[in-house]
Amino acid sequence: MTTIHTPGGPHKHPDEEARYQEAEPGLIAETSEGAQEMGPRSSTKTEELSKEFGAALRLPEGIELDPGDINIETSEDQTMIINMGPQHPSTHGVLRIMMELEGETVLRTKPVIGYLHTGMEKTAEGLTYLQGSTNVTRMDYLSPLHNELVFSLATEALLGLELPERATWIRMLMVELNRMSSHLMWMATNGMDLGSTSMMIYGFRDREMILSFFEKVTGLRMNHNYIRPGGVAADLPDGWEDDVLAIVENVPQRLKEYDQVLTGQPIFRARVDGVGVITQEQAIALSATGPVLRSTGVPWDLRKDIPYLAYDQVDFDVVVGSVGDTFDRYAVRFNEILESNRIVSQIIEKMPKGDYKVASKKVTPPPRKRIDESMEALIHHFKIYTEGYKVPEGEVYVAIESPRGELGCYLVSDGTARPYRMHIRGPSFVNLQSLPPMLHGGFIADAVAVISSVDPVMGEVDR
Amino acid sequence: MSDLDSTFVERDSYFQTVAGLKEDGYNLLSDLCAVDYLDHVDRALSEGVIRERFEVVVSLTSMSMKKRLRLRVPVPESDPEVDSLFPLYPGVEAMEREAYDLLGIRFKGHPDPTRILLPQDWEGHPLRKDYSVGRIPVQFKEVKRTR
């Protein structure tokens, strides 16, 4: 039963057209499985209403539901389903959230996603491993280096490569700086969402410092394609220590100011304190990771718990919250910038000397100088860039801690130069599921603060 | 970071196995995805494992033991359906919807088995290997075709 389905459109290859005509009707019928939107109460089953807060959230087993909490009797003319997004400025891109309101209180919530879906997992199957990092870097566009890192680590795990120490430490330096820039960007947009426009400008200003350094090292401000299977694209430029030191010295001072601008600000506190609470059990049951999970008090950080790179050789603390409200998620990110800052300053001291990419002839193209001298080197160079290198058969799942949570890459190789299947476990994608319990019972006006506190990056949600 | 143990589980005992693992401390479901092995139906697998076209791959994490575990469930082409893990891990909902959307694996007992990334009127499941990527023929004008 091998059938070909092409997306609609007039431009079909004649062979495919014919096969498409023969396609089994069952498969096509299967595809109309119903609406993605949140349905009205009348079309939602009573059992479902009674066991769920939102159209998307179901309570985990073992958690008792307060019967008074959900009124399944609520008649439809008392509630209203409204749409927020996908063009709402506070939804951080093209997130669409459907909310059922009773007065100003949110009852059910359902995130509707897919507006930015570009089929990157399918694209990856057509790219070589060398080209793969240019693809994944575009997923979470606020932390591109983490995406490259997880893909490279997965490829290296399949290849069985042992990286030179310097490559590992350069990677660590770059991803930690990236974590800082990502969190600073989050503070900026979060500030804007909550009415602190000055924070927005400050956040972007500080992120700019880090992006300028990235530009100096990688040549690009985002979508760097700097971390590649086998190491990094280039060594750090001369005098990188000074640039990084400037960042390391600057950021804590600036954060002290932001602490006053935000943490000590009564209006800001009134909007975040006790808003959008999620419990530990809910967060774990909903597979939430990153600051969303840590804000509930679970000290789960892959850098600490299942270390990768050289995180076991640097000293840092895992920041946790206590209540799991919007303020805790803010505080966790705020302090994570400082912890990353600590890691970066240790990296400056400990940066080892040596190669920045692996010396394996298989994955590393010959240096430019050799190409002028040797025909074989030229052929080798050409082969790597056209055919790519073959990766042994196997499958691997690698996960790292991105600024948003567990970023995983499941890679299947069939022994050719292109991945047979690449799956990215996007933390924003999974974390979005914690929105319905956070929003339930709160005011519609808090929705903006709560959505912002989950920090979804739609490029990664939709991939 | 390092690779985790990968175990094959039969479809019938899949739910029970995961339920048992949850009891044993694997409290976080990290990832669920599916793979279409259409081009490698005869791939080498350890003995006793049924080769099927699809595989559902589940990564479980134990926070207390700091360990990971990966389960691979062969799913036949004729009846691509497995039990939904939703009653155990509600967070699997979006991942199962994604696997349904992109690979057409159905999850029995899933509360909202609709498409998640693609529009609801989309035809087919793009990550299946027999789903061709759409292409637009480019005509180079004023160049005669030599072959």
Interface residues (C-beta under 8 A of the other chain):
Chain A: M1 T2 T3 I4 H5 T6 P7 G8 G9 H11 H13 E16 L27 I28 E30 T31 S32 E33 G34 A35 Q36 E48 E52 A55 A56 L57 R58 L59 P60 E61 I113 G114 H117 G119 E121 K122 G126 L153 A157 I284 A285 L286 S287 A288 T289 V298 W300 L302 D305 I306 P307 Y308 L309 E393 E395 V396 Y397 V398 A399 I400 E406 G408 Y410 V412 D414 Y420 R421 H423 R425 F429 V430 L432 Q433 D462 R463
Chain B: M1 S2 D3 L4 S6 N27 L28 L29 S30 D31 C33 V35 D36 L38 D39 H40 R43 V57 S59 M63 K66 R68 R70 E77 S78 F86 P87 L88 Y89 P90 G91 V92 E93 A94 M95 E98 Y100 L102 G104 P111 D112 P113 T114 R115 I116 L117 L118 P119 Q120 D121 W122 E123 G124 H125 P126 L127 D130 Y131 S132 V133 G134 R135 I136 P137
